[in-house]
Amino acid sequence: MLPDLVDSLVPSLIELRRDLHRNPELGFSEFRTTKRIAEALETHGLPFTIRDAGTGGWLELGAGDRLVAYRADIDALPLEEESRLPFRSEVPGVMHACGHDAHTAIGVGVAATLAKRGDLPGRVRFLFQPAEEVFPGGAESMLEERLLDDVERIIAMHVDPALETGSIGLKPGPVTSSSDRFTVVFRGPGGHTSRPHESPDTIFAAGKVITEMEGLLSRHIDTRTPIAVAFGAVHGGEAANVIPAAVSLTGTVRVASLELWETIGELFVDLIHRIVAPTGVQADITYEKGLGPVNNDPEVVWAVERGASEVLEAHCVRSTYTSMGAEDFSVFSSRVPATLVRLGCKIEGHKTTLHSARFELNEDAIRVGTLVGAAAVLELLGA
């Protein structure tokens, strides 16, 4: 029954996805996108509540005490599209390079499929979330608006261009990492390079942090725990013969452990001070906690797997990996049992990655995502 319902929707879902792709909008500016979602749902007789801010919204289906949620993110990225798609972005400097246009279409498809099926053994709340790509993002806003209240479990999907179209990827435990940011400003009196023994060297101190941090972390953290520290920018100095009075260093810290995420900032700051201490340079450190890792609840994973196995062949339900990227679905997964499902969208013979100006996806994934999403919701509700 579900495959027939989904198949009847696929042409309109692809049309919706292409319209959104052609007209992408950045986080918290998805006004047109939100109106298109409302229009698409209204064609199926589904009332959509738009947030007071005008971007994103929600609807609820079914009746009863049990309540699960399905989240679809809707925003685009600040990139100039370089694909040759006939429906490529018409907005300069903005494109759907992370598949949120497909996520949105799939969310509409899951809602329409379940509405047409009817007889739901509970309620499902659909959250069309703005601003996943910014921090703080739309998940926090929806949480503050109490849209997660009474939700027992929540699921979401994310396209994966490395996974074959027709397949999904699941794993219990961490499926994405955290993402924190830091800035270190190394300060000294400055001086002449001919007398480095008379002036604490800010560039030398920054270099020590860059080269020694990884080794020190490996002596404080279990090496089986995924962690990635990257330095994204170094600024300092203007002349070859002057030791600068200030050098700045910025970067990110990512870990795939919720427990480690709670303490990594304190450890990181302490290690910087230890590294810099012998140089005589002062280190002013700003450490900003960002998003935590998405932790997939085992019971929700198994429920999604059971539902997916009803509509996909066994070999299409696969084990997946932990990404060192971050996702603000973690705002939800840290509060209620949740699962983020990877959805294969690979185009054979075409190598592409998320957040690339040449990103493309196989639109057959929209059918698969809608089918799996509907089946998973029904399984979570005990149908």
N, C-alpha and C positions, 0 to 999 in steps of 0.2 A: 504493500500500500504506500509506504513512504517513498519508494523510488518513483512511482507514478506521479505522486503529488509534487515531488521535487522537479521531475522532468518537465512538468507543465509550467514551472516558474522560471526555469533556467534562461530562456531568451530574454525575459524582462530583467532578470538579475544582471545578465551580461550588459544589457543596454544601460542599466543604472550604473554599473561599475565604470563603463566607458565615459558616461557623462561626468561622473565624479573625477575620473582621471583627467578629463579635458579641462575641468574647472577646479583645480585643487585649492585648498585654503589652509593657512597655517593655524597652529594651536590657538584656541580661544577666539578665532576669527572665522569659524566654520558656519557662517550664517546661511549662505546658500546651500551648503551641504545639508544642514539641519532641515531646511525647508524641503529639499529633495527627499530626505528620509521620510518626513511627514507625508508628503504626497504619495510616495511609493507604498507606505503602509495603509494610507487611506483608500487606495485602490482595492485593498483587500478587506475594507471595513474595519480597520484597526486604528483606534484613536491613539495619537501620539502626544505626549506631554512634553513641550519644549521647556528647557530650563529658563529661569527668569533672565539669565544672562544672554539668552538667545542662541546659544551654541550647545548642541547635544540635547539629549532628553531620554525619556523612558516610556515604556508601556508595560502592561501586565496582562497576562492571559490566565484563564482558568479560575478555579475556586477551591477553597479548602484551606486546611491549616498548613500544609507543607508548602514551602516557598524556596525555589532555587533561582539562580540568576545566570544570565548569559551576557557577557560584555563584548562589545565591538568598538574599537577605536576608530576615529573618523578623520584625523588631521593629516596634513601633508608635511613635506620638508622644504627648507629653503635651498633648493637645487635647481639649476637650469637643465631641463631634460635634454638628453642627447639621443634618445631613441628615435626610430623612424616610424613609430606607430601612427596609423592614420588618425588616431584619437589622442595624440600626444598633447601635453599640457599647453594651453593657450594663455597661461598666466606667467609672465616673465619671472624667472628666478624661483618658481615654486613648482614642485612636482610630487606625485605619489610614488616615492622611491622605497617605501617600506610595506606596500601592499594594503594600506588601510582602506583604500577604495574597494578592494575585494573583501576585506573584513566587514565593511559596512554592508555591501550587497549580500554577503552571506548571513549577516545578522537579520536583515530584512527577510531573506529567504527562510531562515529557521522559524521566525515568527509567523510568516504566512503559511508555512507547511503545517505547523502545529495548530494554527487556527483552523485550517481546512480539515485537518484530521478530527479535531474536536475531542470531547470526552477526556480531558486531561485529569489525571488523578491528583491534582494539586495545582499550584500556581507557579508561573515562571515570569520573572521580571527581566526585561531586556534593557540593558544600559548602553546607550549609544554615547560613548565617552569622548569628549573633546580633549585636545591637548595632551596626548600621550608623549609627544616628542619634546615637551618643554618641562622645566622643573622650577617650582612645584607645578604639577600637571593636573589634568582633569579628574584623575581618580580621587585626589584629595578633596577637590571641590564637591564631587558627588558623595563622598563620605560625609562631608560637613552638611550636606543637604539631606542626610539620613536615608539615602537611597539603598544602603546596605542593611538597613534595619530589618530584622526578622528573617534575613536570608540565611538558609542553612548551609548551602553549598553554592559555589560559583565556578563557571568555566569560561574560557576564552580560547580563541584560536589565533595562531600567527603563521603566515605563509613562510615557507622555507624553500628557497630556490635550489638548495643542494639535495633535497629529498624528492624522489620520483613522484610525479603527479599521479594521483590515485591512491597514495599512501598517506598515513599519518604517523607521527612519532610521539611516543609517550614514555615517561619515566617518573617514578616516585622520587621525592626528595627535591633538592635544588635543581632547577632547570635553567635559571639565569643567575647572574651574579649581582652583587650590589654595585653601586657607583658613587664613590665619594670624590670630592675635589679638594685640592690643597694649593696654597700659595705660600712660599717661603721667601722672605726678603732677608738677604744676608747683608749686614751693615758693618762698616769699619770706617776709620778716619780717612781712607784713601792715601795714596802715596806714589812715589816714583818707582818704576819697575827696576831701577838699578839698586834699590835698597829694600827688597822684599822682607828682609829680617827686621825692618823697622816699622812695617805696616801690616796688620792682619790682612790676609789676601782673600777677598770675598769670592773671586772666581775659583780659587783653589778650594775653598770651603764648599761651594756649589758642586764642583767636580767630585769631591769626596762623597757627598750625599748621593749623587747620581751613580757612582761606581760601586759604593759599598752597601747601599740599602738592600739590594736583593740578597746578598750573602748573609747579612745580619738577620733579615726576616726568616731565612731558611733555618737559622739557629734558634728561633723563638716559636715557629709555627710548624706543625706537622707537615712534612713535605708532600703528604698525600692530599692536602687541602688545596684546591685551586685558588691561586692568588695572582693578580697581575698589577704591578705598579708601573706606570708609564709617565715619563716626563714630556710634556707637550710643548713647553716654551721656556726658553732661557733668555733673559734680557740683562745686559749690563755692559758698561764700558763704551768709550767713544774713541780712545786713542791707544796706540800700540805701546806707549811708554808710561801709561798711567794705570795704577791699580785702582779700580773704581770704588767709590764709597758705598755703593749699593748694587746688588745683583738680585734679580728676582727669578724664581723657579716655580713653575706651575705644572700640575699634572693630575692624574686620577689614581685612585686605589680601588681595586675590584676584588671581592672575595665571594665564593659560592657557599658560604656557611653563615647561617643566621646568627649562630652563637659567636663566631669570630667577628662578624660585622659589628656586634655590640661593643667589642673591645679594641678593634684594629686601629681606630683613630688615636687612642691614648698611647698604644705601643708605637705607632708610626712617629708621633710627635716626640716621644721619649728617645727613640733611636736617632732622630735628627739632632737633638741636643747632644747626645753622646758622640756622634760623629764629628760635630762641629767644635765641641769643647776644646780640643787641643790646638785649634787654629787661632783662637783668640777673637774670632768673629762672632758677632751677635746674630742670632737667627730669630726673626719674628715670624711666627707660623700661624696661618689661618687654615683650619681644617673644617671643611663643610660636609656634614653627613648628608648624603643624597638618598637614593632609593636602596632599599634592601633587596636581597635575592628573592625571586619567586620560588616558593617551596610547594611542590605538588604533593597534595595529601594522598597517601596510598589508597585509601578507600575510594576517593573520587576518581583516581586514575583507573582503578579496577572497574568502577561503574562505567566510565567512558569507554574502556576497552570492551566491556561486555556489549554496550550499545553499538559500538563501531563494528564489532564482529558479526552483528546481525545484518549489516548492510554492505560490508566489505569482505573480500576474500582474506583468509587468515594471514597470508604473506604480506598483506597491505597494512597490517597493524604492527608497527615496528617499535623497537626500543630506540630511544634517542639519546642525545648527549646534553651536557651542561654547557650552556653558552656563557661566555664572559661578558656579553652585553647585558644591559639593564632594561627593565620593563616596569612601568608604574602599576601594572597588575599586581605587583608585590604589595601595594597599599591594601588591596582586597585580600590577597592570600595570607597576609599576616594577621587577619582578623577572623576569617571564616575558612573552613576547608575548601580548597580550590585546586584547579588543574588548568595549566596552560598547555594546549595541544598544538604540536607542530603539524602544519598542513603542507604536504608536498605540492610544489608548483613549478617543478623543474621543466624547462624547455630543452628537449634533447638537442644536442649540438650547439647550444647557446649557453655559454658560461656567464653568469651574472651573479651579483651579490646585492644584499639589502643595502640601502643608503648609497647606491651608485646612481649616477646620472644616466646610466644605460640600463637600469633595472627594468626587467620585463617578467611577466609571469604567464604560465599556461592557464588560460581561462577555464579549462576543464576542472581546475581546482575549486571553482565556485560551486559546481554541482556536488563534488565530493564533500566540501566543507558544509554545505547546507544539509546534506544527507546525514553526515556524522553528527553535526550539531543537534539536529532534531532527534536522532536516535539516542544520543547521550542524555539530552534533557529528559526524555521519556524514561530512560533507565534510572536517572537520579530521582525521579518522582515515583519510581516503583511500578511503572506501567508494565 
